[in-house]
C-alpha cells in the first residue's frame, strides 16, 4: 500500500477544508448552502474510499503473487503443481484474498462488504446510507495489516 498514507494525508486535508467551510456557512447563517457542502463531503468520501480500496487491491495482488512465487520455490510434486495452477489461473481479488487469508473468514466477509460498497460507488454512484469512510478505512487497514503478517510473505524475498 505504497501510496496509502499520501492519499490519507490528502483526504484529511480535503475533508477538513470541506468541514470547515460547512461550519463557516452555518456561522454566517447561510445554512441553505450547507446541503451542497454535505453532498460534496459525501462525494469526496466516496472518491477517496475508491482510492483506498484500489490501494488494498494492489496490496492483495502483489501479496498473492509473492505468496505463489514463494510456494513454488518451496514445494515439490503435487503441491508444486497445485500452486502453479493457482498462480496461472489468477483468481479475482476476492479469490486471492481467500487464499491469503484462508484462516480468517471474518476478514473475507469484511472485504466482500467493502468490495460491494466499492462497486456500488464505482458503478452505480451510490452506497448504502450506513457507509462511514472512517470505518471503511479502518477495515482496509486491518485487512492490509493481516496480509502483511502472513508468515510466507515475511519469508519471501
C-alpha positions as CSV (number, residue, x, y, z in Angstrom):
1,X,0.0,0.0,0.0
2,X,2.7,2.3,-1.2
3,X,0.6,5.4,-1.7
4,X,-1.9,4.8,1.1
5,X,-0.6,7.3,3.5
6,X,-0.1,10.0,0.9
7,X,-3.7,9.5,-0.1
8,X,-4.8,9.6,3.5
9,X,-3.0,12.9,4.1
10,X,-4.7,14.4,1.1
11,X,-8.1,13.0,2.1
12,X,-7.8,14.5,5.6
13,X,-6.8,17.9,4.2
14,X,-9.7,18.0,1.7
15,X,-12.1,16.7,4.3
16,X,-11.0,19.3,6.9
17,X,-11.4,22.1,4.3
18,X,-14.9,21.0,3.4
19,X,-15.9,20.6,7.0
20,X,-14.5,24.0,7.9
21,X,-16.3,25.6,5.0
22,X,-19.6,23.9,6.1
23,X,-19.1,25.3,9.6
24,X,-18.4,28.8,8.2
25,X,-21.6,28.7,6.2
26,X,-23.6,27.7,9.3
27,X,-22.0,30.5,11.4
28,X,-22.7,33.0,8.6
29,X,-26.4,31.9,8.7
30,X,-26.1,30.5,5.1
31,X,-27.4,27.1,6.2
32,X,-29.3,26.8,3.0
33,X,-26.0,26.2,1.2
34,X,-24.8,23.5,3.7
35,X,-26.6,20.6,2.0
36,X,-24.5,21.3,-1.1
37,X,-21.4,21.0,1.1
38,X,-22.8,17.9,2.6
39,X,-23.1,16.4,-0.8
40,X,-19.5,17.5,-1.7
41,X,-18.3,15.8,1.5
42,X,-20.1,12.6,0.6
43,X,-18.7,12.6,-3.0
44,X,-15.2,13.3,-1.5
45,X,-15.6,10.3,0.9
46,X,-16.7,8.0,-1.9
47,X,-13.9,9.1,-4.2
48,X,-11.2,8.6,-1.6
49,X,-12.7,5.3,-0.5
50,X,-12.3,4.0,-4.0
51,X,-8.6,5.2,-4.0
52,X,-8.1,3.5,-0.6
53,X,-9.7,0.3,-1.9
54,X,-7.6,0.4,-5.0
55,X,-4.5,0.5,-2.8
56,X,-5.8,-2.6,-1.0
57,X,-6.4,-4.3,-4.3
58,X,-2.8,-3.6,-5.4
59,X,-1.6,-4.9,-2.0
60,X,-3.7,-8.1,-2.3
61,X,-2.5,-8.8,-5.9
62,X,1.2,-8.2,-5.1
63,X,1.0,-10.3,-1.9
64,X,-0.8,-13.1,-3.8
65,X,2.0,-13.0,-6.4
66,X,4.7,-13.1,-3.7
67,X,2.9,-16.0,-2.0
68,X,2.7,-18.0,-5.2
69,X,6.3,-17.4,-6.0
70,X,7.4,-18.4,-2.5
71,X,5.3,-21.5,-2.5
72,X,6.5,-22.5,-6.0
73,X,10.1,-22.3,-4.7
74,X,9.3,-24.2,-1.5
75,X,7.2,-27.1,-2.8
76,X,7.6,-30.2,-5.0
77,X,5.3,-32.7,-6.6
78,X,1.6,-32.3,-6.3
79,X,1.8,-29.3,-4.0
80,X,4.0,-27.6,-6.6
81,X,1.6,-28.4,-9.4
82,X,-1.3,-27.0,-7.3
83,X,0.5,-23.7,-6.6
84,X,1.5,-23.5,-10.3
85,X,-2.2,-23.9,-11.3
86,X,-3.4,-21.4,-8.7
87,X,-0.8,-18.8,-9.9
88,X,-1.6,-19.4,-13.6
89,X,-5.4,-19.1,-13.1
90,X,-5.1,-15.7,-11.3
91,X,-8.3,-15.7,-9.2
92,X,-10.2,-12.4,-8.8
93,X,-9.4,-10.1,-5.9
94,X,-11.8,-12.0,-3.5
95,X,-10.3,-15.3,-4.6
96,X,-6.8,-14.0,-4.0
97,X,-7.8,-12.8,-0.5
98,X,-9.4,-16.1,0.3
99,X,-6.1,-17.8,-0.4
100,X,-4.1,-15.3,1.5
101,X,-6.5,-15.1,4.5
102,X,-7.7,-18.7,4.4
103,X,-7.9,-18.9,8.2
104,X,-9.6,-15.6,8.7
105,X,-13.2,-15.8,7.3
106,X,-14.2,-12.7,9.2
107,X,-11.7,-10.7,7.2
108,X,-13.0,-12.2,3.9
109,X,-16.6,-11.2,4.9
110,X,-15.3,-7.7,5.7
111,X,-13.5,-7.5,2.3
112,X,-16.7,-8.7,0.5
113,X,-18.7,-5.9,2.1
114,X,-16.0,-3.3,1.2
115,X,-16.0,-4.7,-2.3
116,X,-19.7,-4.4,-2.5
117,X,-19.5,-0.7,-1.4
118,X,-16.7,-0.1,-3.8
119,X,-18.8,-1.5,-6.7
120,X,-21.8,0.5,-5.6
121,X,-19.8,3.7,-5.7
122,X,-17.8,3.0,-8.8
123,X,-20.6,1.5,-11.0
124,X,-23.8,2.9,-9.5
125,X,-22.5,6.2,-8.0
126,X,-24.1,5.4,-4.6
127,X,-23.6,3.4,-1.5
128,X,-25.7,2.4,1.5
129,X,-26.6,5.2,3.9
130,X,-24.8,3.4,6.6
131,X,-21.4,3.9,4.8
132,X,-18.8,5.5,7.0
133,X,-15.5,6.3,5.4
134,X,-13.6,6.2,8.7
135,X,-14.9,2.8,9.5
136,X,-14.1,1.6,5.9
137,X,-10.6,2.9,6.2
138,X,-10.0,1.1,9.5
139,X,-11.3,-2.1,7.8
140,X,-9.0,-1.6,4.8
141,X,-6.0,-1.1,7.2
142,X,-6.9,-4.2,9.2
143,X,-7.0,-6.4,6.1
144,X,-3.8,-5.0,4.8
145,X,-2.1,-5.4,8.2
146,X,-3.2,-9.1,8.5
147,X,-1.9,-9.8,5.0
148,X,1.5,-8.3,5.8
149,X,1.7,-10.5,8.9
150,X,1.5,-13.7,6.8
151,X,4.5,-15.9,7.6
152,X,5.1,-16.9,4.0
153,X,5.2,-13.3,2.9
154,X,7.6,-12.4,5.7
155,X,9.9,-15.3,4.4
156,X,9.5,-14.3,0.7
157,X,12.4,-12.3,-0.7
